[in-house]
Amino acid sequence: MSATLTIGEASASSGVSPDALRYYEEEGIIGPLGRDASNRRRFSESDIAWIGVVTCMREAGLGISELRVFAALLRGGDTSEDPVTFLRGRRAALAARADLLARAIDVLDDKISYFSRMSASEDGTSAHVAG
């Protein structure tokens, strides 16, 4: 990676659209970003790494307001949130979602197994509801 990237290069590198990168900067979630002589955004390696963290948290379900708090906490900014309480709360929410997803995967695995057995059977009958 070069010393700094343009917004297009940062977008390609991070998988985040240029519009989303601009929005994240406006919201204080990323940045402050460096600027070139023409006042165009320049992204450093650490900016790209931070965008990766933000993207991970966004994909994990944090909303924009939570991302603002998250960014402020991790940068040591002024926030009324207790960092440990905030992070534990987000972790608990993610763990609960993971449990729900694991149960859904188990149900799907059971149904896949059932229908696989049904299609392999000689009699050709199938049930609409399987246990």
C-alpha positions as CSV (number, residue, x, y, z in Angstrom):
1,M,0.0,0.0,0.0
2,S,1.3,3.5,-0.8
3,A,1.7,6.1,1.9
4,T,-1.8,7.4,1.3
5,L,-4.8,6.4,-0.8
6,T,-7.4,8.4,-2.7
7,I,-11.0,7.9,-1.7
8,G,-11.4,5.6,-4.7
9,E,-8.5,3.5,-3.7
10,A,-9.6,3.5,-0.1
11,S,-13.1,2.3,-1.3
12,A,-11.6,-0.5,-3.4
13,S,-9.3,-1.5,-0.5
14,S,-11.9,-1.5,2.2
15,G,-15.0,-2.5,0.2
16,V,-16.8,0.6,1.5
17,S,-18.4,2.9,-1.0
18,P,-17.0,6.5,-1.4
19,D,-20.3,7.9,-0.3
20,A,-20.2,5.8,2.9
21,L,-16.7,6.8,3.6
22,R,-17.7,10.5,3.3
23,Y,-20.7,9.9,5.5
24,Y,-18.6,8.1,8.2
25,E,-16.2,11.0,8.2
26,E,-19.1,13.5,8.5
27,E,-20.4,11.5,11.5
28,G,-17.0,11.4,13.2
29,I,-16.8,7.6,12.8
30,I,-13.6,7.8,10.8
31,G,-11.0,10.5,10.6
32,P,-10.0,13.2,10.8
33,L,-8.5,12.3,7.4
34,G,-5.5,13.9,5.9
35,R,-6.0,16.1,2.8
36,D,-3.8,16.8,-0.2
37,A,-3.0,20.2,-1.6
38,S,-6.3,20.2,-3.5
39,N,-8.2,19.4,-0.2
40,R,-9.0,15.8,-1.4
41,R,-9.2,13.1,1.3
42,R,-6.1,10.9,1.7
43,F,-6.4,7.7,3.6
44,S,-3.5,6.2,5.6
45,E,-2.9,2.6,6.4
46,S,-4.2,3.2,9.9
47,D,-7.3,4.8,8.4
48,I,-7.9,1.7,6.3
49,A,-7.4,-0.5,9.3
50,W,-9.9,1.6,11.3
51,I,-12.4,1.4,8.5
52,G,-12.0,-2.4,8.7
53,V,-13.0,-2.3,12.4
54,V,-15.9,0.0,11.7
55,T,-17.1,-2.3,8.9
56,C,-16.9,-5.3,11.2
57,M,-18.9,-3.6,13.8
58,R,-21.5,-2.3,11.3
59,E,-21.9,-5.8,9.8
60,A,-22.3,-7.1,13.4
61,G,-25.3,-4.8,13.8
62,L,-24.1,-1.6,15.4
63,G,-26.1,1.4,14.2
64,I,-24.6,4.8,13.3
65,S,-25.2,6.2,16.8
66,E,-23.5,3.2,18.4
67,L,-20.6,3.5,15.9
68,R,-20.2,7.1,16.9
69,V,-19.9,6.1,20.6
70,F,-17.7,3.2,19.7
71,A,-15.3,5.4,17.7
72,A,-15.2,8.0,20.5
73,L,-14.6,5.4,23.2
74,L,-11.7,3.7,21.3
75,R,-10.1,7.1,20.4
76,G,-10.3,8.2,24.0
77,G,-12.8,10.9,23.1
78,D,-15.3,12.5,25.4
79,T,-18.3,10.3,25.9
80,S,-20.8,9.8,28.7
81,E,-20.6,6.0,28.2
82,D,-18.5,3.8,30.3
83,P,-16.3,1.9,27.8
84,V,-16.5,-1.5,29.5
85,T,-20.3,-1.3,30.0
86,F,-20.8,-0.2,26.4
87,L,-18.5,-2.9,24.9
88,R,-20.0,-5.6,27.2
89,G,-23.5,-4.6,26.1
90,R,-22.6,-4.9,22.4
91,R,-20.9,-8.2,23.0
92,A,-24.0,-9.6,24.9
93,A,-26.2,-8.5,22.0
94,L,-23.9,-10.2,19.5
95,A,-23.8,-13.4,21.6
96,A,-27.6,-13.5,21.7
97,R,-27.7,-13.1,17.9
98,A,-25.1,-15.8,17.5
99,D,-27.2,-18.2,19.6
100,L,-30.3,-17.4,17.5
101,L,-28.4,-18.0,14.3
102,A,-26.9,-21.3,15.7
103,R,-30.5,-22.5,16.5
104,A,-31.7,-21.5,13.0
105,I,-28.8,-23.4,11.4
106,D,-29.6,-26.5,13.5
107,V,-33.2,-26.4,12.2
108,L,-32.0,-26.0,8.6
109,D,-29.6,-28.9,9.0
110,D,-32.4,-31.1,10.4
111,K,-34.6,-30.2,7.4
112,I,-31.8,-30.7,4.9
113,S,-31.2,-34.1,6.4
114,Y,-34.8,-35.0,6.4
115,F,-35.4,-34.0,2.8
116,S,-32.1,-35.6,1.7
117,R,-33.4,-38.9,3.2
118,M,-36.8,-38.4,1.5
119,S,-35.3,-37.9,-1.9
120,A,-33.1,-40.9,-1.5
121,S,-35.9,-43.2,-0.5
122,E,-37.4,-45.7,-2.9
123,D,-41.1,-44.9,-2.2
124,G,-41.0,-41.3,-3.4
125,T,-43.4,-39.9,-0.8
126,S,-42.7,-36.7,1.0
127,A,-44.1,-34.9,3.9
128,H,-44.8,-31.2,4.1
129,V,-44.0,-30.9,7.8
130,A,-41.1,-32.9,9.1
131,G,-39.9,-33.4,12.6
